[in-house]
Amino acid sequence: MKFEPTEKSDKLVIELAKVLISAMQQRVPKWQRAYIRFEASDSHHGAKGSYITDEGIFIFDVFKFNELFRLMKSLGFELREELANEDRRFCLFLLSVDSGFDYNIDFEWNDPSRWAISKIRGATGIPAGLPGA
């Protein structure tokens, strides 16, 4: 689905990236890349993520990164509302950042199972469907 970004949505995406990069710099000194998968419907919203270091791929501990996840959920929900197209809203986004401060965000409007992040049943912790997953 196509959507028209707004000045506010652009600022929200930049803020999401800044929050994630800042959390990584503060908590994981030798990080290389991090992913946040924000999922939402009309009745719930939540986030999950992983990050890569020289030592491997790790799933975020939501208790250790509680402020990160509080901000991701708040900003993510605000972004979902900002990008609403009549009754349509994205069901999830995948934000990736790297230690060089590059970031990317992709939106999914139909498939709430896309880009699953897990280390169960042989999964790597990298979002499903991405290289290395």
mmCIF file of the C-alpha atoms, coordinates in Angstrom:
data_MODEL
# 
_entry.id   MODEL 
# 
loop_
_atom_site.group_PDB 
_atom_site.id 
_atom_site.type_symbol 
_atom_site.label_atom_id 
_atom_site.label_alt_id 
_atom_site.label_comp_id 
_atom_site.label_asym_id 
_atom_site.label_entity_id 
_atom_site.label_seq_id 
_atom_site.pdbx_PDB_ins_code 
_atom_site.Cartn_x 
_atom_site.Cartn_y 
_atom_site.Cartn_z 
_atom_site.occupancy 
_atom_site.B_iso_or_equiv 
_atom_site.pdbx_formal_charge 
_atom_site.auth_seq_id 
_atom_site.auth_comp_id 
_atom_site.auth_asym_id 
_atom_site.auth_atom_id 
_atom_site.pdbx_PDB_model_num 
ATOM 1   C CA . MET A 1 1   ? 0.000  0.000   0.000  1.00 0.00 ? 1   MET A CA 1 
ATOM 2   C CA . LYS A 1 2   ? 1.220  3.476   -0.817 1.00 0.00 ? 2   LYS A CA 1 
ATOM 3   C CA . PHE A 1 3   ? 1.108  6.222   1.755  1.00 0.00 ? 3   PHE A CA 1 
ATOM 4   C CA . GLU A 1 4   ? 2.112  9.830   1.792  1.00 0.00 ? 4   GLU A CA 1 
ATOM 5   C CA . PRO A 1 5   ? 4.640  10.705  4.478  1.00 0.00 ? 5   PRO A CA 1 
ATOM 6   C CA . THR A 1 6   ? 4.059  13.959  6.282  1.00 0.00 ? 6   THR A CA 1 
ATOM 7   C CA . GLU A 1 7   ? 6.483  16.343  7.923  1.00 0.00 ? 7   GLU A CA 1 
ATOM 8   C CA . LYS A 1 8   ? 5.334  14.961  11.281 1.00 0.00 ? 8   LYS A CA 1 
ATOM 9   C CA . SER A 1 9   ? 5.784  11.317  10.206 1.00 0.00 ? 9   SER A CA 1 
ATOM 10  C CA . ASP A 1 10  ? 9.286  12.105  8.936  1.00 0.00 ? 10  ASP A CA 1 
ATOM 11  C CA . LYS A 1 11  ? 10.160 13.638  12.313 1.00 0.00 ? 11  LYS A CA 1 
ATOM 12  C CA . LEU A 1 12  ? 8.718  10.638  14.164 1.00 0.00 ? 12  LEU A CA 1 
ATOM 13  C CA . VAL A 1 13  ? 10.801 8.204   12.093 1.00 0.00 ? 13  VAL A CA 1 
ATOM 14  C CA . ILE A 1 14  ? 13.958 10.221  12.807 1.00 0.00 ? 14  ILE A CA 1 
ATOM 15  C CA . GLU A 1 15  ? 13.094 10.284  16.508 1.00 0.00 ? 15  GLU A CA 1 
ATOM 16  C CA . LEU A 1 16  ? 12.553 6.507   16.536 1.00 0.00 ? 16  LEU A CA 1 
ATOM 17  C CA . ALA A 1 17  ? 15.988 6.017   14.959 1.00 0.00 ? 17  ALA A CA 1 
ATOM 18  C CA . LYS A 1 18  ? 17.623 8.444   17.414 1.00 0.00 ? 18  LYS A CA 1 
ATOM 19  C CA . VAL A 1 19  ? 16.066 6.694   20.404 1.00 0.00 ? 19  VAL A CA 1 
ATOM 20  C CA . LEU A 1 20  ? 17.250 3.278   19.247 1.00 0.00 ? 20  LEU A CA 1 
ATOM 21  C CA . ILE A 1 21  ? 20.776 4.467   18.383 1.00 0.00 ? 21  ILE A CA 1 
ATOM 22  C CA . SER A 1 22  ? 21.068 6.278   21.715 1.00 0.00 ? 22  SER A CA 1 
ATOM 23  C CA . ALA A 1 23  ? 19.958 3.208   23.673 1.00 0.00 ? 23  ALA A CA 1 
ATOM 24  C CA . MET A 1 24  ? 22.468 1.052   21.836 1.00 0.00 ? 24  MET A CA 1 
ATOM 25  C CA . GLN A 1 25  ? 25.320 3.496   22.429 1.00 0.00 ? 25  GLN A CA 1 
ATOM 26  C CA . GLN A 1 26  ? 24.513 3.673   26.140 1.00 0.00 ? 26  GLN A CA 1 
ATOM 27  C CA . ARG A 1 27  ? 23.932 -0.038  26.789 1.00 0.00 ? 27  ARG A CA 1 
ATOM 28  C CA . VAL A 1 28  ? 25.904 -2.036  24.196 1.00 0.00 ? 28  VAL A CA 1 
ATOM 29  C CA . PRO A 1 29  ? 29.241 -0.384  23.395 1.00 0.00 ? 29  PRO A CA 1 
ATOM 30  C CA . LYS A 1 30  ? 30.282 -2.718  20.539 1.00 0.00 ? 30  LYS A CA 1 
ATOM 31  C CA . TRP A 1 31  ? 26.960 -3.001  18.734 1.00 0.00 ? 31  TRP A CA 1 
ATOM 32  C CA . GLN A 1 32  ? 26.832 -3.206  14.948 1.00 0.00 ? 32  GLN A CA 1 
ATOM 33  C CA . ARG A 1 33  ? 23.147 -3.282  13.991 1.00 0.00 ? 33  ARG A CA 1 
ATOM 34  C CA . ALA A 1 34  ? 19.823 -3.258  15.822 1.00 0.00 ? 34  ALA A CA 1 
ATOM 35  C CA . TYR A 1 35  ? 16.246 -4.028  14.804 1.00 0.00 ? 35  TYR A CA 1 
ATOM 36  C CA . ILE A 1 36  ? 12.921 -3.041  16.330 1.00 0.00 ? 36  ILE A CA 1 
ATOM 37  C CA . ARG A 1 37  ? 9.703  -4.629  15.115 1.00 0.00 ? 37  ARG A CA 1 
ATOM 38  C CA . PHE A 1 38  ? 6.650  -2.620  16.191 1.00 0.00 ? 38  PHE A CA 1 
ATOM 39  C CA . GLU A 1 39  ? 3.297  -4.351  15.787 1.00 0.00 ? 39  GLU A CA 1 
ATOM 40  C CA . ALA A 1 40  ? -0.110 -2.746  16.299 1.00 0.00 ? 40  ALA A CA 1 
ATOM 41  C CA . SER A 1 41  ? -3.802 -3.269  15.820 1.00 0.00 ? 41  SER A CA 1 
ATOM 42  C CA . ASP A 1 42  ? -6.797 -1.344  17.062 1.00 0.00 ? 42  ASP A CA 1 
ATOM 43  C CA . SER A 1 43  ? -6.699 -3.332  20.321 1.00 0.00 ? 43  SER A CA 1 
ATOM 44  C CA . HIS A 1 44  ? -2.974 -3.647  21.130 1.00 0.00 ? 44  HIS A CA 1 
ATOM 45  C CA . HIS A 1 45  ? 0.548  -2.569  20.275 1.00 0.00 ? 45  HIS A CA 1 
ATOM 46  C CA . GLY A 1 46  ? 3.973  -3.831  21.226 1.00 0.00 ? 46  GLY A CA 1 
ATOM 47  C CA . ALA A 1 47  ? 7.574  -4.101  20.167 1.00 0.00 ? 47  ALA A CA 1 
ATOM 48  C CA . LYS A 1 48  ? 10.338 -6.674  20.027 1.00 0.00 ? 48  LYS A CA 1 
ATOM 49  C CA . GLY A 1 49  ? 13.889 -6.394  18.820 1.00 0.00 ? 49  GLY A CA 1 
ATOM 50  C CA . SER A 1 50  ? 17.346 -7.788  18.407 1.00 0.00 ? 50  SER A CA 1 
ATOM 51  C CA . TYR A 1 51  ? 20.871 -6.530  17.981 1.00 0.00 ? 51  TYR A CA 1 
ATOM 52  C CA . ILE A 1 52  ? 24.166 -7.734  16.584 1.00 0.00 ? 52  ILE A CA 1 
ATOM 53  C CA . THR A 1 53  ? 27.626 -7.500  18.175 1.00 0.00 ? 53  THR A CA 1 
ATOM 54  C CA . ASP A 1 54  ? 30.942 -9.249  17.502 1.00 0.00 ? 54  ASP A CA 1 
ATOM 55  C CA . GLU A 1 55  ? 29.801 -11.846 20.035 1.00 0.00 ? 55  GLU A CA 1 
ATOM 56  C CA . GLY A 1 56  ? 26.570 -12.743 18.254 1.00 0.00 ? 56  GLY A CA 1 
ATOM 57  C CA . ILE A 1 57  ? 22.902 -11.848 17.836 1.00 0.00 ? 57  ILE A CA 1 
ATOM 58  C CA . PHE A 1 58  ? 20.833 -11.068 20.931 1.00 0.00 ? 58  PHE A CA 1 
ATOM 59  C CA . ILE A 1 59  ? 17.144 -10.498 21.627 1.00 0.00 ? 59  ILE A CA 1 
ATOM 60  C CA . PHE A 1 60  ? 16.499 -7.327  23.632 1.00 0.00 ? 60  PHE A CA 1 
ATOM 61  C CA . ASP A 1 61  ? 15.691 -7.872  27.305 1.00 0.00 ? 61  ASP A CA 1 
ATOM 62  C CA . VAL A 1 62  ? 12.615 -5.668  27.730 1.00 0.00 ? 62  VAL A CA 1 
ATOM 63  C CA . PHE A 1 63  ? 13.348 -5.272  31.447 1.00 0.00 ? 63  PHE A CA 1 
ATOM 64  C CA . LYS A 1 64  ? 16.873 -3.957  30.871 1.00 0.00 ? 64  LYS A CA 1 
ATOM 65  C CA . PHE A 1 65  ? 15.711 -1.798  27.959 1.00 0.00 ? 65  PHE A CA 1 
ATOM 66  C CA . ASN A 1 66  ? 12.353 -0.773  29.451 1.00 0.00 ? 66  ASN A CA 1 
ATOM 67  C CA . GLU A 1 67  ? 12.741 2.931   28.582 1.00 0.00 ? 67  GLU A CA 1 
ATOM 68  C CA . LEU A 1 68  ? 13.632 2.068   24.974 1.00 0.00 ? 68  LEU A CA 1 
ATOM 69  C CA . PHE A 1 69  ? 10.530 -0.076  24.603 1.00 0.00 ? 69  PHE A CA 1 
ATOM 70  C CA . ARG A 1 70  ? 8.302  2.474   26.336 1.00 0.00 ? 70  ARG A CA 1 
ATOM 71  C CA . LEU A 1 71  ? 9.426  5.122   23.836 1.00 0.00 ? 71  LEU A CA 1 
ATOM 72  C CA . MET A 1 72  ? 9.233  2.770   20.837 1.00 0.00 ? 72  MET A CA 1 
ATOM 73  C CA . LYS A 1 73  ? 5.646  1.841   21.669 1.00 0.00 ? 73  LYS A CA 1 
ATOM 74  C CA . SER A 1 74  ? 4.610  5.445   22.280 1.00 0.00 ? 74  SER A CA 1 
ATOM 75  C CA . LEU A 1 75  ? 6.296  6.866   19.167 1.00 0.00 ? 75  LEU A CA 1 
ATOM 76  C CA . GLY A 1 76  ? 5.247  3.855   17.092 1.00 0.00 ? 76  GLY A CA 1 
ATOM 77  C CA . PHE A 1 77  ? 1.600  4.283   17.997 1.00 0.00 ? 77  PHE A CA 1 
ATOM 78  C CA . GLU A 1 78  ? 1.821  8.005   17.205 1.00 0.00 ? 78  GLU A CA 1 
ATOM 79  C CA . LEU A 1 79  ? 3.409  7.212   13.823 1.00 0.00 ? 79  LEU A CA 1 
ATOM 80  C CA . ARG A 1 80  ? 0.682  4.654   13.069 1.00 0.00 ? 80  ARG A CA 1 
ATOM 81  C CA . GLU A 1 81  ? -1.974 7.288   13.649 1.00 0.00 ? 81  GLU A CA 1 
ATOM 82  C CA . GLU A 1 82  ? -0.094 9.913   11.624 1.00 0.00 ? 82  GLU A CA 1 
ATOM 83  C CA . LEU A 1 83  ? 0.187  7.622   8.590  1.00 0.00 ? 83  LEU A CA 1 
ATOM 84  C CA . ALA A 1 84  ? -3.426 6.438   8.742  1.00 0.00 ? 84  ALA A CA 1 
ATOM 85  C CA . ASN A 1 85  ? -5.092 6.508   5.335  1.00 0.00 ? 85  ASN A CA 1 
ATOM 86  C CA . GLU A 1 86  ? -8.818 6.772   5.984  1.00 0.00 ? 86  GLU A CA 1 
ATOM 87  C CA . ASP A 1 87  ? -9.521 3.559   7.949  1.00 0.00 ? 87  ASP A CA 1 
ATOM 88  C CA . ARG A 1 88  ? -6.225 1.855   6.966  1.00 0.00 ? 88  ARG A CA 1 
ATOM 89  C CA . ARG A 1 89  ? -3.244 1.774   9.285  1.00 0.00 ? 89  ARG A CA 1 
ATOM 90  C CA . PHE A 1 90  ? -0.030 -0.191  9.037  1.00 0.00 ? 90  PHE A CA 1 
ATOM 91  C CA . CYS A 1 91  ? 0.046  -3.357  11.143 1.00 0.00 ? 91  CYS A CA 1 
ATOM 92  C CA . LEU A 1 92  ? 3.790  -3.234  11.774 1.00 0.00 ? 92  LEU A CA 1 
ATOM 93  C CA . PHE A 1 93  ? 7.053  -1.574  10.958 1.00 0.00 ? 93  PHE A CA 1 
ATOM 94  C CA . LEU A 1 94  ? 10.614 -2.778  11.036 1.00 0.00 ? 94  LEU A CA 1 
ATOM 95  C CA . LEU A 1 95  ? 13.229 -0.216  12.020 1.00 0.00 ? 95  LEU A CA 1 
ATOM 96  C CA . SER A 1 96  ? 16.900 -1.058  11.524 1.00 0.00 ? 96  SER A CA 1 
ATOM 97  C CA . VAL A 1 97  ? 19.848 1.096   12.560 1.00 0.00 ? 97  VAL A CA 1 
ATOM 98  C CA . ASP A 1 98  ? 23.586 0.572   12.431 1.00 0.00 ? 98  ASP A CA 1 
ATOM 99  C CA . SER A 1 99  ? 26.522 1.900   14.417 1.00 0.00 ? 99  SER A CA 1 
ATOM 100 C CA . GLY A 1 100 ? 27.331 4.287   11.543 1.00 0.00 ? 100 GLY A CA 1 
ATOM 101 C CA . PHE A 1 101 ? 23.976 6.041   12.269 1.00 0.00 ? 101 PHE A CA 1 
ATOM 102 C CA . ASP A 1 102 ? 22.278 4.811   9.097  1.00 0.00 ? 102 ASP A CA 1 
ATOM 103 C CA . TYR A 1 103 ? 18.661 3.780   9.506  1.00 0.00 ? 103 TYR A CA 1 
ATOM 104 C CA . ASN A 1 104 ? 15.840 2.272   7.510  1.00 0.00 ? 104 ASN A CA 1 
ATOM 105 C CA . ILE A 1 105 ? 12.155 1.768   8.235  1.00 0.00 ? 105 ILE A CA 1 
ATOM 106 C CA . ASP A 1 106 ? 9.794  -0.523  6.336  1.00 0.00 ? 106 ASP A CA 1 
ATOM 107 C CA . PHE A 1 107 ? 6.040  -0.730  6.805  1.00 0.00 ? 107 PHE A CA 1 
ATOM 108 C CA . GLU A 1 108 ? 3.683  -3.677  6.446  1.00 0.00 ? 108 GLU A CA 1 
ATOM 109 C CA . TRP A 1 109 ? -0.007 -3.000  5.923  1.00 0.00 ? 109 TRP A CA 1 
ATOM 110 C CA . ASN A 1 110 ? -1.398 -6.538  5.554  1.00 0.00 ? 110 ASN A CA 1 
ATOM 111 C CA . ASP A 1 111 ? 0.710  -9.342  7.070  1.00 0.00 ? 111 ASP A CA 1 
ATOM 112 C CA . PRO A 1 112 ? 1.126  -9.055  10.871 1.00 0.00 ? 112 PRO A CA 1 
ATOM 113 C CA . SER A 1 113 ? 3.479  -12.069 10.890 1.00 0.00 ? 113 SER A CA 1 
ATOM 114 C CA . ARG A 1 114 ? 6.100  -10.498 8.607  1.00 0.00 ? 114 ARG A CA 1 
ATOM 115 C CA . TRP A 1 115 ? 9.658  -9.927  9.883  1.00 0.00 ? 115 TRP A CA 1 
ATOM 116 C CA . ALA A 1 116 ? 9.239  -12.088 12.991 1.00 0.00 ? 116 ALA A CA 1 
ATOM 117 C CA . ILE A 1 117 ? 12.151 -11.793 15.434 1.00 0.00 ? 117 ILE A CA 1 
ATOM 118 C CA . SER A 1 118 ? 12.931 -14.980 17.323 1.00 0.00 ? 118 SER A CA 1 
ATOM 119 C CA . LYS A 1 119 ? 15.654 -17.410 18.298 1.00 0.00 ? 119 LYS A CA 1 
ATOM 120 C CA . ILE A 1 120 ? 13.207 -20.305 18.645 1.00 0.00 ? 120 ILE A CA 1 
ATOM 121 C CA . ARG A 1 121 ? 13.205 -23.304 16.287 1.00 0.00 ? 121 ARG A CA 1 
ATOM 122 C CA . GLY A 1 122 ? 16.494 -22.423 14.648 1.00 0.00 ? 122 GLY A CA 1 
ATOM 123 C CA . ALA A 1 123 ? 15.735 -18.752 13.988 1.00 0.00 ? 123 ALA A CA 1 
ATOM 124 C CA . THR A 1 124 ? 18.782 -16.475 14.225 1.00 0.00 ? 124 THR A CA 1 
ATOM 125 C CA . GLY A 1 125 ? 17.297 -13.381 15.886 1.00 0.00 ? 125 GLY A CA 1 
ATOM 126 C CA . ILE A 1 126 ? 17.537 -11.432 12.638 1.00 0.00 ? 126 ILE A CA 1 
ATOM 127 C CA . PRO A 1 127 ? 14.041 -10.506 11.369 1.00 0.00 ? 127 PRO A CA 1 
ATOM 128 C CA . ALA A 1 128 ? 12.622 -13.291 9.185  1.00 0.00 ? 128 ALA A CA 1 
ATOM 129 C CA . GLY A 1 129 ? 13.078 -12.644 5.481  1.00 0.00 ? 129 GLY A CA 1 
ATOM 130 C CA . LEU A 1 130 ? 16.196 -10.506 5.839  1.00 0.00 ? 130 LEU A CA 1 
ATOM 131 C CA . PRO A 1 131 ? 19.661 -11.723 4.804  1.00 0.00 ? 131 PRO A CA 1 
ATOM 132 C CA . GLY A 1 132 ? 21.178 -13.839 7.566  1.00 0.00 ? 132 GLY A CA 1 
ATOM 133 C CA . ALA A 1 133 ? 17.833 -14.806 9.080  1.00 0.00 ? 133 ALA A CA 1 
# 
